[in-house]
């Protein structure tokens, strides 16, 4: 979550298109982090789209 927060703060003022491009690169470079978060959320019983959840968290939740 800390890395996701950092990404969010770096890109908080990006336009949506730019944010999505940066997100694509970030996810490709951070597969280990994403895999760990996927396992964590699955263990907590989350059964939704984890990539979508992480994207929305980075784009909207951490911007507060």
N, C-alpha and C positions, 0 to 999 in steps of 0.2 A: 504494500500500500504506500510505503514511503516513496518508492520510485515512481509510482503512478501520480502521487501528489507533486513530485518534482516536475514531471512531464507537464502536468496540468498548469502549474505556475509559469513555466517557461512559455507555454503556448496559449495562455489565457486570453490574450487579445488577438489571436489569429482569426482570420475569416474562416468560415466553416470549411471551405475547400482546402485551405492551407493546413488547417488543423487535421483534416482527414489524411492528407498526404504525410504529415509528420507522424500521425498515429500509425499509419501503415509501416513506415520505416522503424518506428519505435517497437512495434510488435515483432517485426522480423529480427530485430537486434536483441530482444529480451524474451526469447521463447522460454528460457528457464524460469524466469519470474512468472510468466503467464501460466506455465505448467504447474508451478507450486500453488498459485492462486486458484487454479482450476481444482486441484486436489482439495485444497482447504474448503472451498465453497461446496464441493460435492460432499465432503465429510459433514458439513453443516446442513446438508439436505437440500441445497439449492439445485433446482433442475432446469433452470432457464438457460438462455444463451449467455454464457459467461463473457465472451468477447464483447457482446453488446452491453452487458452490465458494466464492464470495465471502461468501455468507451464513454458511456453516459456518465459514469462517475468522474472520469477525467474532464469531460467537456462541461458538465453542469454542476455536480455536487461540490467539487473542490474549488470552484470559482467563487463561492460565497465568501 
